[in-house]
């Protein structure tokens, strides 16, 4: 089967599921806990439970200075669906006195289908109890409905230390496990975007009916959208933009320059000549190095398709993308070992 180089208007019809944007953070497992951190230093410590009304428990902390620690719990009890109201919660370690979470500190995260519990006591006292304990009891209640379960704590101490390290908090006053006297590290110029509400209005309007990203589900944002502030007056926003398909997802980049927002073009080589695309597929963005890449998969196993790489640069108008490499391979069944070994379309030899 030959995989053709498709112009954007036809390639859009083959778009697919999202991949993580710039998954250059850290991942490690300690006992039954999995710790994952994005390049924005947002971290989640997660454990999946079987045979329990609490099917999953997470400890979440974003990467900014002095950010709070929260708990997220999932349950398949229909009484605690997205539309549930008046949900209350409590947590306790090793049979100790339950700590109640006020109703104003409980919210539903629809993207992850979990109930998020917040409160100063989680990071200040509960985290230490969890490090030294053996079991965390979590209870959700709504009227007469109850969902509760016990979460093993083996490995949580090492998980919290790993999270401190990934978030550059070791030895700083805002560490949870390895606290010191240093002030919190400064905030990164890069952060995750999890909802449309976090975008400027001029970009949100592009997701409304008639906009170029109108068919994008908001649930695609979590882990796949970002803002990178280049200076006080310029920022780049990257978001999914369009309907995903089997294994390709279209992304768009927007540049906010002195309050004026425009779409960034992706330079490509098309039919041997310079061209541009409005969208890139399965975009990966490394803000620290100012590099981007996209991999349009010809089929799910990733043995064919179109691979493109760029770097950020500047001209008189501001930030632009410069094409570094473009490779292409037909879906002929031959394994060449990945896009870096495919025939190069750019640079020209």
N, C-alpha and C positions, 0 to 999 in steps of 0.2 A: 504494500500500500504506500503510495506516495503522499507525504505530508506537505502541502503547498505553503509557501509564504503568503499569508493572508493579509489583505488590507484590513484596517481596524473595523470597518463597518461589517465585514463578514465574520471576522474573528470574534466579535462580540457575541455572536449567536452561539458560540461554542464555549462560553465562559463557564466556570465551575466553582467548587467549594473553596473556602478561604484557607490560607495558610498563615502562620504567624508572621507578622511584619518584623523583620530584623530580630530574629530569635537569638540574640547574642548574649543573653544573660546566662545564669547558672542553673544547674539542676543537680540534685543529689538525693539519695534515699537513705534514711536512717530508720532501721527496723521497719515498721509499717507506715512511716511518714514519708511523704514525697515533698521536697522543697523545690519550687521553681521560681526564678526571678527573671524579669525582663530587663532589657538594657536601660529602661527608665528606673531600675532598682525597685520596682513594685514586686513584692514577694508574697507567695502563698505557700503555707505548710498544710498539706492535705492528707487525710486518711480515709479510705473507703472501708465501710463496715458491712459485714454480711449477717443476716439474721437479726437485724436491729431495726427498730422504728426510726432511728437516726442513721440514715444510710451513708452519710458523708459528713465529715467535719473539717473545717478549714480555719486556720489562723491567718489573717490577712494584715499586711502592713505596706503602705505605699512608701516610696523612697525619699520623700522630702524630709527636711529637718523636723524633729519632734513630732512626727506623724503618729497617730494612735494605732494601737493594735485592736483588731476586731475579731469576732468569732462568727463563722457562717456555718449553718447546719441545714441539712436537707432531710426531708421525709416524704414518703409516698402516701401519707395519710391525707385523704381528700379534704379533711377539715382544715388543712393548712395550705390550701391552694393560693394562687396569686390574689384572688379576690377576698381572702380571709381578712377579717377585722378583729380588733380587740385581742390580739395574740400577746401572751405574756411568756416570760422565760426565766429560768434560773439555772445556775451552774454550781457544782460543788466538786471538791477534790477529796477522794478517799473517805467518803462518808461524812465530811465536815458539814458545817452549817451552810445551807444553800444561799447563794448570792443572787438576789433578784435583780432582773433587768427591767428598768422602767419602760412603759409602753412607748414613750417618745424616743427610746434608744433601740427600737426594733423596727426593721424595715425589710421588705421583700425585694430581692435582687432577681428580676425576671429573667435576665440574660443567663444567669447561672442556676436559676430555680432553687435558691437557698434563702433562708431567713438570716439576716445579718444582725448580730448583737453588738452594741457598742457601749462604752462607758470607761471612765478613767481607771476603774478598779481592775480592768482586764490586763492592762500593761503594767500597772504599778504593783499589784499584789498577787493577782491570779496567776500571772505568768511564772512568778517565782514558785508558787505552790505546785504548778504543773511540772516544773523542772524537777522538783523533789518528790513528786507523787507517783502513784502507780495507775490511777484511774480517774477520769473526769466524767461526771454524770451531767448530762444535758437534758433538760426538760422543757418542752414547749407545751403550752396549754391554751385552750380556747373554749370557754364554757366548760362543758363536761368532757370535751375531747382532749386527749393527752398523747403526746409523742415523746418518748424518752429513751435514752440509751446510755451505756457506759463505753467510754472511749479509752483504750489502753494508752498510757503515756510513755511507754518505753521508746526512747529515741527522740522525744520532744526536746530534751535539753540540748542535744547535738544539733537538732534542727534549728532551734533559736539562735545558737552560736553561728551556724552557717549563714542564717539570714542576716545577722549583725555584720558578718564579714562581707557578704554580697552588697549590703547597703552602706558600706564604709562607715560603720558605727563603732567598730571595736576600739575601745579606749576613749569613747566619746560619752558625753553626759546623756545622750538619748538612746544608748544601747540597752537592750533587754537582758543580755546575758553577759557581756564583757564590758561593763560600764567603767568609764574612767573620767578624767577631769577635763578632757578636751571639749571645746564647744562643738555643737552639731556641724557636720559637713554642709557646705552650701548646697542649695538646690541645683539640680541639673537643668540645662536649658532644654531638655527633652522630657516629655511626659506622655503617658498613654491617654487616648481619648476613648471613653467608654459609651458615650451617648451623644445624640444630636445636640442636646442642650449645651454641651461643652464647646460647640463650634460657634464662630462668629455668625451673626444673622445672615451676612452676605453669602456664607457657604451653606448654611442650613437651607436657604431658599432653593438651592440646587437639588435638594432631596425632595422638594415638594412636587406635586403633580405638574408635569410639563418640563421639569428640570432634567439635566443630563444624568443625574444619579437617582431619579425618581423611583426606580425599581429596587433600591437597596433596602434590605431589612436592617433595622437598627441593631438587631442581635448580632450582626456581622461585625460590629465595631469592636467588641471586647477582645483585646489582644491583637487587633488588626488595624487600628487607627492611632494616629499620633500627631503631636505638634512639636516642632523643633524651632526654638527661638534663636535665630541667627544673630540678632542684635536687638536693641530697644525698639527699633523701627521696622524690623523685618522678621517674618516667621513663615515656616513651611508647614502646611497641614497635609497629611496623607490619610486617605480614607478608601474603603471599598466603594466602588461606584458602578452599580449595575447588578444584574441578576447572576448569581453563581450557577455553575453547572456541575458536571461530574468531577472535574479535577482542575479547573481553571477559574480564577476570580479576577475581574478587572478592578484596578485601583486607579485613583486620580490623585494628583498633587496640586495643591493650591498655594499660591504665594501671597502673603499679606505684606505689602510694602507701603508703609506710611498710611495705613488704613485703606488702601486700594487693593482689592483682591482680584486675582486673575488665575487662570488655569495654566500650570506649567506644562510645556510640551516635552515629550520624550523623543529625542532624536534617534532615528534608526536608518538603516540602509535598506532601500526597497528597490528591487529590480536593478541593483547595482548603482543606485543614485541616492543622494541624501534625501531624507524625508522625515516626517514626525508622526507620532501617534498621540492621541489625547489620553489614552489609558495604557497601563502596563499590567501584565498578568502575573499573579502570585509574587507581588513585589516584596523585596527584602531591602531594608534601609538601615544602614549602619551610620548613625549620626556622629559617632566619635571620629570616624575616618572620612566622613562625607562621601560615602560610596553607596550605590544602589545597584540592584540586579533584578531581573525578571526572567521567569522560566515558563514559557507557554508550552504545556505538555501536549505532545501529539497523541499520547494515550497514557493511561493511569500509571503504568510502571516506570514512566519517565525515561524511556530509552530513545526517545525522539522528540523533536519539537524545535523551538526557537529560544535561544538564551541570549540575553542582552545585559550589558553592564555599563554604568555611567559613573561620573563623579561630579560633585557640585563645583561650580566655578562662578565667577562674577563678570558681568560686562557693564556697560554704562547704565543699563536699566535695572541692574540688580542681579539676583541669583539666577543661574541657568544650569542646565544639565549638559554635560559633554559626553559624547559616545566614546567608550573605551574599547568595547569588544562586542562582537555579535557572531554567534555560531549557530549553525543549523544542521539538522540531520533528518533524513527521511525515516519513516517507520518501516524499515526493511528487515527487521529482526536481528540485525547485527548489533552487538554490544561493543561500543568503543570506550566504555569506562567513564561516561559522564560528559556533560556539555563542554568541559574544558578541553576535551579531546576531539570534539566535533570539528568538521571543516569550518574554517573562519570566513565569514563574509566581510568582517571589519576587524582589524585594519587590513587594508588592501596590501597585497604583496607586490 
